[in-house]
Amino acid sequence: MLNTQGSINEFIPLFDFEKETKRWQQVYKIVNEPKPDIIPTRREAVWKKNKSTLWYHPAKEKKYKIPLFFVYSLLNKSYILDIGEGSSVIGGLTQLGYDVYLLDWGSPGYEDSNLSIDNYVIDYLAVAVKRAIRHSGIQEISLVGYCLGGTLAAILASITDLPIKNLVLSTIPIDFSIGIVPNKWLEALQNGHLNFDRFADVYGVIPADIMYAMFRGLSPIYISPMVNLVTRAYDKDYVEKWRRMDKWTKDATPFSGTAFKQLINDFYKENKLIKGELMIGDKRVDLSNINCPLFALSTSRDTLVLEPQSLPIMDLVSSKDKTYQVVEAGHVSLALTGMFSIFADKWLSSRSEEIQPVFT
């Protein structure tokens, strides 16, 4: 007689109730234990404005003359770039011999409801870059932008006469006609059937919990980590990184209502940046004004900024020295694993004026 039960068990393993109970107990423990402390790479504050702080992270042993200036997104907190020893982008680059500056935008309060993207670019970012150049004592600087911070970095580079030696842009949205926003939403925005102005005016500053809910609803990066945790709950190294990422994803930042309206209308609705129609202050943002060496990086598993959103930057700039690379990573994992520092260093090392050792 055919033993069908045995044949089935070869393909469908028996459920190990005791093992699975322990697994879920471990997951419950991890999810409910206190959030980890994020210890930054050695740093000092060199400039402050309103809620924003410019941090200086000195190289462990300085190898390159040209310092790096990091710009992160306004939509999330910047400590994802310095998430802990062994995973830190900032820490990795200081270990490799770079002086690093990081602009922490801070969290706007209700009194900041009128802050616009113009303000962030002109009154914060440009001034902070000037301060970093003066603090470094070096006449040039490499500007490094991540996510929407890369968009802001590109905007600044196109309208400023600041001495930007190199421009590094990672996972940046340039073409806002595509992306994770549902097509029906984009169509409704473009034909005027969907308008967020009243929503932004009512709040003044969009609360952090609403910003978190919006991102959670649009991107699987807020769902897939939980699935991964269930399968790797006993991997100590993975769990430690998971806890840091879990803290960061839930630690959302508020967003100025004025900047929110500008982002929705000028970028998503009108797509002015790629059309060359965006005005910042009294200057038109023309990305062809960018002629410094450019390194643009996209990730193959990005669910927040799709590669077609970033790729147009290569045709829009005038840079002769420009490199585009796609790496096997996700939008957040590129930073969370510290991999970005490796890719950035590989390109920057030959463009950052290596300091020659002095022999006595």
Secondary structure, DSSP 8 states (H G I E B T S, - for coil): ---HHHHHHHHS----HHHHHHHHHHHHHHHHS--------S-EEEEEETTEEEEEE--SS--BSS-EEEE--SSS-GGGGG-STTT-HHHHHHHTT--EEEEE-----GGGTT--HHHIIIIIIHHHHHHHHHHHT-S-EEEEEETHHHHHHHHHHHH--S-EEEEEEES----TTSSSS-HHHHHHHHTTS---HHHHHHHSEE-HHHHHHHHHHH-GGGTHHHHHHHHTTT-HHHHHHHHHHHHHHHS---EEHHHHHHIIIIIIIT-HHHHT--EETTEE--GGG--S-EEEEEETT-SSS-HHHHTTHHHH---SSEEEEEESS-TTHHHHTSHHHHHHHHHHGGGS-B------
